[in-house]
């Protein structure tokens, strides 16, 4: 085995132990670019330890850094092994990714279930690793036999092929989200935050006054109360920001100020048509 001193990941992973997440083990990867893309996927998910088993083009490989997109620390710290057995020797729990049926008795779990289990195992102080196979042929049965369980991704049965980086990202994402408390939705607000009820009332009153001034209710006076009630409901239903309320009121003011000019233009057009004898 060969390895370099572990570099600093300051600011690139969540707070905690520098050795974060499951160990990612790429068995006989062929292209350096795929290794680099996998490293990028790892760091996206806060996973930092990469192990390589007999990379075809040797290691280090400059081509890997091309697609790593600043995930260089993962590549700089990568360890190289001569066999899969050696690469997993210090791990307590090993999962093998596979897309096809194996002629052996082996529990098969989904990425989500594997992530749940890995989080629990890590919480107990166990070291966990995930095996990823060669780009073209995947893992050999001998590699899968070293795992405690297999991971199979439920995808379109007619086309379930993933490239190496996609597979690493998918597993990494499930592991990351299994320990993430990000709420399922949130509202991004602009400076000033949400409008107050007083601001919304001001917008409603302003809008109602301009509708009255424009004659909007002239032919629908019996429905005036219902229209205003629905309008208020719309303003309450949409979470407007304070700045948005100010913008809307500025627009209403501009429209109102332009009303005399538009009325004058309409009168001029009417007189011109009348002089020409047009209806």
Rosetta blueprint (number, residue, H / E / L):
1 X L
2 X E
3 X L
4 X L
5 X L
6 X L
7 X L
8 X L
9 X L
10 X L
11 X L
12 X L
13 X L
14 X L
15 X L
16 X L
17 X L
18 X L
19 X L
20 X L
21 X L
22 X L
23 X E
24 X E
25 X E
26 X E
27 X E
28 X L
29 X L
30 X L
31 X L
32 X H
33 X H
34 X H
35 X H
36 X H
37 X H
38 X H
39 X H
40 X H
41 X H
42 X H
43 X H
44 X H
45 X L
46 X L
47 X L
48 X L
49 X L
50 X E
51 X E
52 X E
53 X E
54 X L
55 X L
56 X L
57 X L
58 X L
59 X L
60 X L
61 X L
62 X H
63 X H
64 X H
65 X H
66 X H
67 X L
68 X L
69 X L
70 X L
71 X L
72 X H
73 X H
74 X H
75 X H
76 X H
77 X L
78 X L
79 X E
80 X E
81 X E
82 X L
83 X L
84 X H
85 X H
86 X H
87 X H
88 X L
89 X L
90 X L
91 X L
92 X L
93 X E
94 X E
95 X E
96 X E
97 X E
98 X L
99 X L
100 X L
101 X L
102 X L
103 X L
104 X L
105 X L
106 X L
107 X L
108 X E
109 X E
110 X L
111 X H
112 X H
113 X H
114 X H
115 X H
116 X H
117 X H
118 X H
119 X H
120 X H
121 X H
122 X H
123 X H
124 X L
125 X L
126 X L
127 X L
128 X E
129 X E
130 X E
131 X E
132 X E
133 X L
134 X E
135 X L
136 X L
137 X L
138 X E
139 X L
140 X L
141 X H
142 X H
143 X H
144 X H
145 X L
146 X L
147 X L
148 X L
149 X E
150 X E
151 X E
152 X L
153 X L
154 X L
155 X L
156 X L
157 X L
158 X L
159 X L
160 X L
161 X L
162 X L
163 X L
164 X H
165 X H
166 X H
167 X H
168 X H
169 X H
170 X H
171 X H
172 X H
173 X H
174 X H
175 X H
176 X H
177 X H
178 X H
179 X L
180 X L
181 X L
182 X L
183 X L
184 X L
185 X L
186 X L
187 X L
188 X L
189 X L
190 X L
191 X L
192 X L
193 X L
194 X E
195 X L
196 X L
197 X H
198 X H
199 X H
200 X H
201 X H
202 X H
203 X H
204 X H
205 X H
206 X H
207 X H
208 X H
209 X H
210 X H
211 X H
212 X H
213 X H
214 X H
215 X L
216 X L
217 X L
218 X L
219 X L
220 X L
221 X H
222 X H
223 X H
224 X H
225 X H
226 X H
227 X H
228 X H
229 X H
230 X H
231 X H
232 X H
233 X H
234 X H
235 X H
236 X H
237 X H
238 X L
239 X L
240 X L
241 X E
242 X H
243 X H
244 X H
245 X H
246 X H
247 X H
248 X H
249 X H
250 X H
251 X H
252 X H
253 X H
254 X H
255 X H
256 X H
257 X H
258 X L
259 X H
260 X H
261 X H
262 X H
263 X H
264 X H
265 X H
266 X H
267 X H
268 X H
269 X H
270 X H
271 X H
272 X H
273 X H
274 X H
275 X H
276 X L
277 X L
278 X L
279 X L
